Structure formats: C-alpha cells, structure tokens
Amino acid sequence: MSGVNGYLRQVDLLLSAGCAVFPNGAGVPAIEGAAEPSHQASPPDSGGLAEALEAAAAGYRQAGARIVALSEALRQELNDAAVEAQRGRDAAIAIRGSARSQAAAIAPGTEEPDGLGLLVSTMDERLAAMQGELRASRARLQQAAARILRQSQELAEIVPE
C-alpha cells in the first residue's frame, strides 16, 4: 500500500500545482477616474484668442470624456479577469478535493487489481479535468488580457488636438 500512497501523494502534488496557478483572490486595484479640467469662459471681446481657447477647451473635454469611458471599461475588464481567475481557482480546488475524496474511498480496495485499476483511472480523470480547467481558464484570461492591452494602448494614445 506504500506504493499507492506515494502515487496518491504525487497526484495530489500535481493537482495542488494546478490550484497554485491561480491567484489567491487579491482583487483588482482601484482605478481613479480622470479629473475634469477646469475652464472659465473668456471675457467678451477677446477676439481670436477666445475662440482658440474655446476650441482647446472643447478638445480637452472630449479627451477627458474618452479617458473616463476607457478607464471605466478598463476597470471592468480587470474586474472580469479577476472574477475569471477566482472562478478557475475555485474549480481547480474542487477538482483536487474530488480527487482526494475519491482516492480515500477507493484506496482501501487497491489490494486487488481491479481496485488499483479503478484508482489509477479515477486519478487520470481528475488530472485530465485539471488540465481542461487550466486550458479553458488560460484561453479566457488571454482574451481578457488582449482586451485590457487594447484599451490601455488606446488610453495611452489620447492626446487632445
């Protein structure tokens, strides 16, 4: 039975490593919104300078509104990615827990070849489930990372005319 215990320890180490891939619920840092630029109307009879000032102020207000919208979208993407990571972690922990309880139930019957075969096939299923979870979470998080990168680049490129 010591060979079985060693095998189960190794499977548990692999499943625990799968759980460790996911963050431990640290959360998303707060992103502050852009400050509204202050603007005072030009005095009457300011001529072309007033028009130029109004045009510049309108550009800054437009850029500010876009920054606020992108910042909110970026905050939401970061939050969604954190939720996905937590979902993946919860699923991985459930897979490991399922493997542990199934191993505990099957291990006493491993003195017989059928019991040993059942244990190995069950652990193989749990390892495959962990692999599938890692693959699916990775794909979803890569998509979120691409959206975050796109929005970050767009945010960095905002320059009022």
C-alpha positions as CSV (number, residue, x, y, z in Angstrom):
1,M,0.0,0.0,0.0
2,S,3.0,2.3,0.4
3,G,3.3,2.4,-3.4
4,V,-0.3,3.5,-3.7
5,N,0.3,6.2,-1.0
6,G,3.3,7.5,-2.9
7,Y,1.3,7.6,-6.1
8,L,-1.5,9.5,-4.5
9,R,0.9,12.0,-3.0
10,Q,2.3,12.6,-6.5
11,V,-1.1,13.1,-8.0
12,D,-2.1,15.4,-5.1
13,L,1.1,17.4,-5.7
14,L,0.2,17.8,-9.4
15,L,-3.4,18.8,-8.6
16,S,-2.1,21.3,-5.9
17,A,0.2,22.8,-8.5
18,G,-2.8,23.3,-10.8
19,C,-4.5,25.2,-7.9
20,A,-1.4,27.3,-7.3
21,V,-1.5,28.6,-10.9
22,F,-4.5,30.8,-9.9
23,P,-4.1,33.9,-7.8
24,N,-5.3,33.8,-4.2
25,G,-8.1,36.4,-4.5
26,A,-6.0,39.5,-4.2
27,G,-8.6,41.6,-6.1
28,V,-8.3,44.4,-8.5
29,P,-6.7,47.7,-7.6
30,A,-8.9,50.7,-7.8
31,I,-8.6,52.9,-10.9
32,E,-9.3,56.5,-10.3
33,G,-11.3,58.5,-12.9
34,A,-9.8,61.4,-14.8
35,A,-10.2,64.8,-13.2
36,E,-12.4,67.2,-15.1
37,P,-10.3,70.1,-16.4
38,S,-11.3,73.5,-15.0
39,H,-12.3,76.1,-17.6
40,Q,-13.5,79.6,-17.3
41,A,-15.2,81.4,-20.1
42,S,-13.2,84.1,-21.8
43,P,-14.2,87.7,-21.4
44,P,-16.2,89.2,-24.2
45,D,-14.2,91.0,-26.9
46,S,-11.2,88.6,-26.5
47,G,-11.1,88.1,-30.3
48,G,-9.4,85.1,-31.8
49,L,-7.7,84.1,-28.6
50,A,-11.1,83.3,-27.0
51,E,-12.1,81.2,-30.0
52,A,-8.8,79.3,-29.8
53,L,-9.2,78.9,-26.0
54,E,-12.8,77.5,-26.5
55,A,-11.6,75.1,-29.2
56,A,-8.8,73.8,-27.0
57,A,-11.1,73.5,-24.0
58,A,-13.6,71.5,-26.1
59,G,-10.8,69.2,-27.2
60,Y,-9.7,68.7,-23.6
61,R,-13.3,68.0,-22.5
62,Q,-13.7,65.5,-25.4
63,A,-10.4,63.8,-24.5
64,G,-11.4,63.8,-20.8
65,A,-14.7,62.1,-21.5
66,R,-13.0,59.5,-23.6
67,I,-10.5,58.9,-20.8
68,V,-13.3,58.4,-18.3
69,A,-15.1,56.0,-20.6
70,L,-11.9,54.0,-21.3
71,S,-10.9,54.0,-17.6
72,E,-14.3,52.5,-16.7
73,A,-14.1,49.9,-19.5
74,L,-10.5,49.0,-18.3
75,R,-11.6,48.8,-14.7
76,Q,-14.5,46.5,-15.7
77,E,-12.2,44.2,-17.8
78,L,-9.7,44.0,-14.9
79,N,-12.6,43.1,-12.6
80,D,-13.9,40.5,-15.0
81,A,-10.4,38.9,-15.3
82,A,-10.1,38.8,-11.5
83,V,-13.5,37.1,-11.4
84,E,-12.4,34.5,-14.0
85,A,-9.2,33.8,-12.1
86,Q,-11.2,33.2,-8.9
87,R,-13.7,31.0,-10.8
88,G,-10.8,29.0,-12.2
89,R,-9.2,28.7,-8.7
90,D,-12.5,27.5,-7.2
91,A,-12.9,24.9,-10.0
92,A,-9.3,23.7,-9.5
93,I,-9.8,23.4,-5.8
94,A,-13.0,21.4,-6.3
95,I,-11.2,19.1,-8.7
96,R,-8.4,18.5,-6.2
97,G,-11.0,17.9,-3.4
98,S,-12.9,15.5,-5.6
99,A,-9.7,13.5,-6.3
100,R,-8.9,13.4,-2.6
101,S,-12.3,12.1,-1.6
102,Q,-12.4,9.6,-4.4
103,A,-8.9,8.4,-3.6
104,A,-9.8,7.9,0.1
105,A,-12.9,5.9,-0.9
106,I,-11.0,3.7,-3.4
107,A,-7.6,3.3,-1.7
108,P,-8.7,0.5,0.7
109,G,-9.6,-1.7,-2.3
110,T,-6.3,-1.3,-4.1
111,E,-5.0,-4.7,-2.8
112,E,-7.0,-6.2,-5.7
113,P,-6.0,-5.4,-9.4
114,D,-9.5,-4.1,-10.2
115,G,-9.3,-1.7,-7.2
116,L,-5.9,-0.4,-8.3
117,G,-7.1,0.0,-11.9
118,L,-10.1,2.0,-10.7
119,L,-7.9,4.2,-8.6
120,V,-5.5,4.9,-11.5
121,S,-8.3,5.6,-14.0
122,T,-10.1,7.9,-11.5
123,M,-6.9,9.9,-10.8
124,D,-6.3,10.1,-14.5
125,E,-9.8,11.5,-14.9
126,R,-9.1,14.1,-12.2
127,L,-5.8,15.1,-13.8
128,A,-7.5,15.4,-17.2
129,A,-10.2,17.6,-15.6
130,M,-7.5,19.8,-14.1
131,Q,-5.7,20.1,-17.5
132,G,-9.0,21.0,-19.1
133,E,-9.7,23.7,-16.5
134,L,-6.3,25.2,-16.9
135,R,-6.6,25.2,-20.7
136,A,-10.1,26.8,-20.6
137,S,-9.1,29.4,-17.9
138,R,-5.9,30.3,-19.9
139,A,-7.9,30.9,-23.0
140,R,-10.4,33.2,-21.2
141,L,-7.7,35.1,-19.4
142,Q,-5.7,35.5,-22.6
143,Q,-8.8,37.0,-24.3
144,A,-9.2,39.4,-21.3
145,A,-5.5,40.3,-21.4
146,A,-5.8,41.2,-25.1
147,R,-8.8,43.5,-24.4
148,I,-7.0,45.1,-21.5
149,L,-3.9,45.7,-23.6
150,R,-6.0,47.2,-26.4
151,Q,-7.8,49.5,-24.0
152,S,-4.6,50.5,-22.3
153,Q,-3.0,51.4,-25.6
154,E,-6.0,53.4,-26.7
155,L,-5.9,55.2,-23.3
156,A,-2.2,56.0,-23.8
157,E,-2.8,57.4,-27.3
158,I,-5.4,60.0,-26.2
159,V,-3.9,63.4,-26.9
160,P,-6.3,66.4,-27.5
161,E,-5.7,68.2,-30.7
